[in-house]
């Protein structure tokens, strides 16, 4: 299962983390994993290269994170919204492969 968590601050998405494997097919053959990886990489590249937005992007063994440094700027947050929507469509086409969650960052963390 792929787990994708999107977090918002002041009504705008500002963070995204995606981890896991879809389990739709064997490693190297899994079209769901390939689609999700490609979508996340495209979003990260659009944010940093095309829109020149500031973001911390990390990719470890099985986890990709995108954290916007200025979430209220607009464009990057909209790209994260687009990624969320895209992953929703993939999860509808391939049930039980992706779990999506949206949450609000607690106020305590906002003020830290």
N, C-alpha and C positions, 0 to 999 in steps of 0.2 A: 504494500500500500504506500502511495505517495501522500505525504502530509504537507499541506501548504497553509501557512498561517500569515494573514495580513493584518497589520495593526494600523490604527488611525489615531491622529492627534488633531484636535480642533476640527473634526469632520473631514480631514483629508488623509488618505492613506500615506504612510510614511515609512513602513517597514514591511518586508516580506521575507519569509524563510521557507524553503522547499527542501524536503528530505525524503529519503526512502526510495523504494523501487515498486513499480506498478504491479509486478507479478503477472502481467498479462501473457508473457512469453519468456523463454529463456533469455539470459543475459546476452546482449548483442543482437537479439532478435525482437526485442520488445518495442513495438511501435508507440506505445503510450509513453514509455520512458523517453524515447527519442523526441516525441512531440513536446513533452513538458520541458525537457532540457533545452530544446531549440527555442521555445517560447520565452523561457526565463533568460537565456543568453541574449536573445534579440532585445528584450526589454532592458536589460542591463546596458547593452551597447547603445541603444537609443537614448537612454537617460544620460550616459556619460559622454558619448561621442557626438551624437546628432544634436541633442538639446543642450549639451555642455552644462548639465546640472551637476552639483556636487553630491556625491554619494559614496558611502563605504560599501564596497562589493567584495564578498569573499566566497570562495569556492573551496571546500574541503572535500574529503573523500566521498561523503554522501550527503552534503549539505551546501546549499547555496543561499546566501543572505544578501539582501539589498536594503540598505538603510540610508534614507535621504537626509542630507545635512540641513536642507532648507525645505521642509515639507509644504510650507505655505506658498511656494513659488508657482504651483499650479501644474505645469506641464508634466513633471515627473510623477506627481501624484495621479494624474490622469492616465499615465502609462501603466502604473500599478493597477488602477481600476480596470484597464483594458486586459491586463494579464489575468486578473481575477476572473473576469468574464470569460476569457478564452479557456481557462482551466475548468470553469463550470461546464462549458460546452463539451470539452473532452470527457469530463466525468459523466455527463449524461450519455454520451456515445459509448463509453466503456465503463459501465457500472462496477463498483467495488475496486476501483484502481486508484482513486484520488479522494482524499478527505480534505475539504476546504473549511477554513475558519476565518472569520473576521472578528476583530475585537478592538476595543478602545484602550489606549494606554492609560493606566490609572493616573489620576491627578498628581499623586505623590511623586511618581516617576517624572512627570512633566516638569515639576518644579525643582528637580534635583540638579 
